[in-house]
């Protein structure tokens, strides 16, 4: 088998784990509509067909890989690889599992997963992308270590946290310091600016109360638990660990759009 086939098959499979299936099929149609080996026109058409900035960059990276590593492959072969990968990914997504995750008093009858264990499973499974969102962060060394390990594997890490001045009783609290210097250095951190939030008539504004972790648009932990030692050991917390299905990618995509539109910004 031509080595280029294996290269494109692997690249298409990676892309299918990052882009929705309709966009992959659109890419395949564009590839088939452009004159062979006319790379500038192909890149322009792909960019026009993929409006989302992150997805566009991934799609163009795929085209660049085709040109650099498998330029001898026909448009038919590459388009087929994309459509096949999209179908395989869709079948994989249909095989969804949902597990309950718990911290708190035990009854001896329901062997739930533990909160910290579930978060670590998500982070340690990541190969491309992590989106981590929490209202509060405090004393979570194993989570920090897992994030640093992920960065070492080349995983792109996005962390969304509440503004320090919005944390109750923690006006001098520094979220970045709580995450640790190593995590702050290998992650991109976003906040929800006060000016972007709705206010009541008496001036009260909303808070960022989401707690979730998503890896590769494939596995997601959604919980009542903040990233704190109490949430992992003392509090009563309940969450879900979702593997496969549409929801992990939907949540990842939603936060991408919040960043792209400026709702979430860098500190």
C-alpha angles and dihedrals in degrees: 000000000000108000088228091067092059091046094052093042090054093045092048091050091052091048091050088059090055107037130054114256095247090059091051090052090048089052090051091052091049092049091053092048098054125082111261116270093004092131101172092053091045093052091047092050093046091049090052092049095051110058098175110092097220094044090046092055091049092048092050090047088057091051089049091052091050091052095045101040109020109020090144093067117102124243088245091058094047093046090050090051090054095048092046092049091049091052093047091049091049091053090049091050090053089062094077125169125193123196130185116237123199144181118185142055115357123227097192092234105078116054097204124178115255121249099239091043091055094048091049090050090056095046095043092049094057118113101166116008142015126190112189121182128181140156094217134018123192136150101346104144096162091052090049091049091050091051092051090050090050091051088052089058090055096259115156109230125205118184123189117191140165118269110265093238091057096058110105112250091356105094093146094038115126115209093192091054090049091053090051132240094271093054093044089051095052099038138066109232124203134189134195104242117227091235091060094056130092116247135207121231090264092054101259114146132203123261132225098250100162119123115187145124124207128186124197092335085283110088128032137182114203117183151150087240125106120210094268136118090243091055089053098045117011112025129079104247132168129193147151130243108207121191119187127350128093101291102078092054092043092055093045090049092048093056090045089057093047087056094043092052093047096248087122117040140180116267 
